[in-house]
Amino acid sequence: MNIESMRIFCDVVRYQSFSRGAAASNVSQSAATQCVHRVEQHFGVQLIDRTKRPFVLTPEGQACYEGFRQVLEIYDATEARVKALRMEISGLVRVAAIYSVGLHHMSRCMKEFMQLYPKAKVRLEYLHPAKVLEAVLDAEVDLGIISYPHPTPELAVIPWRSERMVVVCHPKHPLARRKSVTLEDIRGEDFVGFDRELSIRKQIDKHLRQRSVHVRVVMEFDNIETIKQAVQIGAGVSILPEPTVSSEHRNGSLAVVRLESPEIRRPLGIIHRQRKVFTPTMIKFIELLKERKESSADSTG
């Protein structure tokens, strides 16, 4: 039994897939399958029930998964301390982000980071906000990027950037001719909103209530891309973070109007587990994100 075998086993379990787990561990599917088989032989018991699709862990497999994760966390923390003494910028940084952070912006940061530090690598995946939280808490990723972050006994928050919220509408909508609007100006409008359980929806609803503004919510979605598509076909107006609609504003497919009185902003933060031991590589990646935040906070997505 070695660290590599534990890591491959955990990746296979995490993705509930031998092929995806193998890809995460940078090994072939055959190698991942053989690795799991060796672990089962080591313990003399079946750890994964392959008769179900997707497969499920046996009770012994669940115990192994939880134990291996603890071992890997201790090992990674020890490795981080050793590298910190040498200030070596190498190894993998695992990041999960909400979709609306912006693929272009994050890809640009990752490319720049890996050019600055050729021995380092960043693995980024986009997830639903609840899944980002789960991935951080379960130590499946090192860092998470979410909106409206709140520290908890288990999670720490590093403030990142604040995005201005704007009113978005079809280019032929009467509001499209305005340079700025207030919340009162959208009273009675058909409104395309976020799902009710999302923090951004709760914040928008709070501001509407405070101003006694009623809108007709005609559609609700869990992501910004679908909201933009609904607004583009004239389903209604919406309130979205300005960076997420910059490209549509430039190409004329959406009208973006500054929202004044009140000004609403969406905070974004970097979350990590409390007492997380950062490698020098993680520290440098966070520093780069914070240095580049201004270039995207009010202009690009």
Secondary structure as UniProt FT lines:
FT   HELIX           3..15
FT   HELIX           18..24
FT   TURN            25..26
FT   HELIX           29..43
FT   STRAND          48..49
FT   TURN            50..51
FT   STRAND          56..57
FT   HELIX           59..86
FT   STRAND          91..98
FT   HELIX           99..101
FT   HELIX           103..116
FT   TURN            118..119
FT   STRAND          120..127
FT   HELIX           129..137
FT   TURN            138..139
FT   STRAND          143..147
FT   STRAND          155..169
FT   TURN            171..172
FT   HELIX           174..177
FT   STRAND          180..181
FT   HELIX           183..186
FT   TURN            187..188
FT   STRAND          190..194
FT   TURN            196..197
FT   HELIX           199..210
FT   TURN            211..212
FT   STRAND          216..221
FT   HELIX           224..232
FT   TURN            233..234
FT   STRAND          237..241
FT   HELIX           242..245
FT   HELIX           246..251
FT   STRAND          255..259
FT   STRAND          265..273
FT   TURN            274..275
FT   HELIX           280..291
FT   TURN            292..293
FT   HELIX           294..297
//
